Amino acid sequence: MKELSEKESEVLIHAGEVILGVSREKLEERYIEEIDSYLVGLPPWIKSQIHLLLRMFNLRLTSFFLMLKFEPFTKMNLQEKQRFIEKWAYSRIPLLRSGMTGLKSLCAWGYYSQEEHWKDFDFPGPPLGQEDKVPTLLYGKQPWKPPT
């Protein structure tokens, strides 16, 4: 089942390029598949909010309101995209800041849920089947010891 439309996928790829600092070529297929598989399990009301967020993020009217440019997010150059995202992130309007947090979370989920990126932040992987190697379920190189 596919939850994201072509336009929504394109918005997520362009947003991931700026938010994650990863080129669009590296984000393409698996990145969107991971986000899509995550969305499938969400309740319908959350899905509709995410679709609305992605639509609003790429509206010409939104970019005109924030940057006085009548151009959708996906057609901006990299510097304009960065400024646009900063306008959302540091806006005085709480709804825009919340939307930016949601978009940032989706981008991070799509990229870092792939095993090949776990080494980027030194995550050892799931402990199932490796209980003898990972002595605690808490993440860390050494077992956690409570303070005395």
For each residue, the residues with C-beta under 8 A, 3 or more apart:
1: 40
2: 36
3: 36 39 40 47
4: 8 9 12 32 35 36 39 54
5: 8 9
6: 9 10
7: 10 11 54 55 58 74
8: 4 5 11 12 51 54 55
9: 4 5 6 12 13 32
10: 6 7 13 14 74
11: 7 8 14 15 54 57 58 73 74
12: 4 8 9 15 16 31 32 35 54 106 107 110
13: 9 10 16 17 24 27 28 31 32
14: 10 11 17 18 24 73 74 81
15: 11 12 18 19 57 73 85 103 107
16: 12 13 19 20 22 24 27 31 107 110 111
17: 13 14 20 21 22 23 24 27 78 81
18: 14 15 21 78 81 82 85
19: 15 16 85 103 104 107 108
20: 16 17 27 107 108 111
21: 17 18
22: 16 17 26 27 111
23: 17 26 27
24: 13 14 16 17 27 28
25: 28
26: 22 23
27: 13 16 17 20 22 23 24 31 32 110 111
28: 13 24 25 31 32
29: 32 33
30: 33 34 114
31: 12 13 16 27 28 34 35 110 111 114
32: 4 9 12 13 27 28 29 35 36 110
33: 29 30 36 37
34: 30 31 37 38 109 110 111 113 114
35: 4 12 31 32 38 39 106 109 110
36: 2 3 4 32 33 39 40
37: 33 34 40 41
38: 34 35 41 42 106 109 110 113
39: 3 4 35 36 42 47 50
40: 1 3 36 37
41: 37 38
42: 38 39 46 47 50
43: 46 47
44: 47 48
45: 48 49
46: 42 43 49 50
47: 3 39 42 43 44 50 51
48: 44 45 51 52
49: 45 46 52 53 102
50: 39 42 46 47 53 54 102 106
51: 8 47 48 54 55
52: 48 49 55 56
53: 49 50 56 57 99 102 103
54: 4 7 8 11 12 50 51 57 58 103
55: 7 8 51 52 58 59
56: 52 53 59 62 99
57: 11 15 53 54 62 73 88 99 103
58: 7 11 54 55 62 72 73 74
59: 55 56 62 63 72
60: 63 64 70 71 72
61: 64 65
62: 56 57 58 59 65 66 73
63: 59 60 66 67 69 70 71 72 73 76 84
64: 60 61 67 68 69 70
65: 61 62
66: 62 63 84 87 88 91
67: 63 64 80 83 84 87
68: 64
69: 63 64 76 80
70: 60 63 64
71: 60 63 75 76 80
72: 58 59 60 63 75 76
73: 11 14 15 57 58 62 63 76 81 84
74: 7 10 11 14 58
75: 71 72
76: 63 69 71 72 73 80 81 84
77: 80 81
78: 17 18 81 82
79: 82 83
80: 67 69 71 76 77 83 84
81: 14 17 18 73 76 77 78 84 85
82: 18 78 79 85 86
83: 67 79 80 86 87
84: 63 66 67 73 76 80 81 87 88
85: 15 18 19 81 82 88 89 100
86: 82 83 89 90
87: 66 67 83 84 90 91 96
88: 57 66 84 85 91 96 97 99 100 103
89: 85 86 97 100
90: 86 87 97
91: 66 87 88 96 97 100
92:
93: 96 97
94: 97 98
95: 98 99
96: 87 88 91 93 99 100
97: 88 89 90 91 93 94 100 101
98: 94 95 101 102
99: 53 56 57 88 95 96 102 103
100: 85 88 89 91 96 97 103 104
101: 97 98 104 105
102: 49 50 53 98 99 105 106
103: 15 19 53 54 57 88 99 100 106 107
104: 19 100 101 107 108
105: 101 102 108 109
106: 12 35 38 50 102 103 109 110
107: 12 15 16 19 20 103 104 110 111
108: 19 20 104 105 111 112
109: 34 35 38 105 106 112 113
110: 12 16 27 31 32 34 35 38 106 107 113
111: 16 20 22 27 31 34 107 108 114 117
112: 108 109 117 118 120 121
113: 34 38 109 110
114: 30 31 34 111 117
115: 118 125
116: 119
117: 111 112 114 120
118: 112 115 121 123 124 125
119: 116 122 123
120: 112 117
121: 112 118
122: 119
123: 118 119 139
124: 118 127 134 139
125: 115 118 130
126: 130
127: 124 130 131 134 137
128: 131
129:
130: 125 126 127 133 134
131: 127 128 134
132:
133: 130
134: 124 127 130 131 137
135: 143
136: 140 143 144
137: 127 134
138: 144
139: 123 124
140: 136 143 144
141:
142:
143: 135 136 140
144: 136 138 140
145:
146:
147:
148:
